[in-house]
Amino acid sequence: MINKFYKTIHNKFSIYFRFIFFLRYLFGLFALAIILFLLIPTFFNYEQRVGVFKDYLIKNYDFKVLKYEKIKFNSFPIPFIELQNVSINQDSLPEELTVKKLKIYPKLLSIYNYKNFQTHKIILKESNIILETYNLKFFVKKIINQKNNLYFDNLNIKI
C-alpha cells in the first residue's frame, strides 16, 4: 500500500519536483554571478583610472582634485570608490577643501564602463575649509545649488 502511494506521488508530480530542484541550481548560479560581478572590480588598478574620476568631479561638481593619498574600491554593502586624504580646489574659490575620505558611489553599470562614468552620490567625510567671510556666502550657495547628490559628513568651516 505504501509502495503504491509512493509511486503515484512520484509519477504524477515528478515533473514539478524536477523543475523546483532545477530552480535551486539556477538561483545559486545567479547569486554566484552577482557576487562575482561585484567582487571582480576590487582587483582593478584604480591608480590608472584616477583621471576619469578627476574629470568627472571637475565636470559635474566643479571640484579639482589637487592631490590624494590612496584610492581603493569597496564592493560591499554598496560598491563605492574611496579616495583618502584629498585636497580639493574649486575654480571659483582660492581656498582648498581638505577631505579625509571622499566616497564616490558609481551607478552599477559604471563599475566597468569608465567611458560613460556616472554616480549616484558623493560623500565628503571629515572636511575642513578655511574661508574668508565674503567667500562663505558664495561657497554655501554653490553647494546648495548642486544638481547632483553631494553630502558632507563633519564639515568644518573656519572663517
Secondary structure, 3 states (H helix, E strand, C coil): CHHHHHHHHHHHHHHHHHHHHHHHHHHHHHHHHHHHHHHHHHHCCCCCCHHHHHHHHHHHHCEEEEECCEEEEECCCCCEEEEEEEEEEECCCCCEEEEEEEEEEECHHHHCCCCCCCEEEEEEEEEEEECCHHHHHHHHHHHHCCCCEEEEEEEEEEC
